[in-house]
Amino acid sequence: MTDMRRIAPVLMVITVIGIIIPCSGVDFGLPAIEGLNVTNVTEIEKEGFIAINEQNWDKLLSISQSGLEQGLEDPVLYTMKGYALRKLGDSQNALIADSRAIEIQPNPVRYENRAMTHLSLGNYSAALSDAQNALSLKSDYGTAYATKALAFSFLGNNTAATENIDQAFLFLPDNAAILHIAGIVEMNNGNCSAAIAYFERSLAENAEYSLPWPTMPNATIELEIARNKCS
């Protein structure tokens, strides 16, 4: 498997993870913020969710930026902007938008989104902190456990990585992204055959899931590397 520490600045993960659209069963967090034009924001947010469903990140960025330029200090729009920027490979500016969303109104998804952004930048300790903040607000947040597992794995704490991926599976046992991360954890643990099994299961569940940032190796690539390493 790819040595994830060797490619630290452009490592990987989940949603896998990231923003969750309503049809996925995870709350994006639509707050009532004093002073906002709620009707206008709601319409803009609807357009943003459509762009997310289409996986059209340029469109999502344009929609969220348009709303923010109207003076709508809406954490949902900042979250959408950060998500779009990370998907487009601009994690530095994504971090600014993610942080602003949390400043306005923190919630589990926003902390998890910023944790993902930190992972994409190789900021593993910061990713752990944000994922833990997400769990302090939502203790059954499976993707946050997976984020912690990945961060611990990159930091070389294999025991903690395994413990957290096991927790993630309690809530999301058949999620392609979680299975992908489990494969990475097992490869970093030196468990080649287990890693292959997880990558294969991830691909069987959903070989086309949207990666959290563009330079993250997908499960197909990881599986090939694992098979070569184990042969």
Order of alpha helices (4+ residues) and beta strands (2+ residues): alpha-alpha-alpha-alpha-alpha-alpha-alpha-alpha-alpha-alpha-alpha
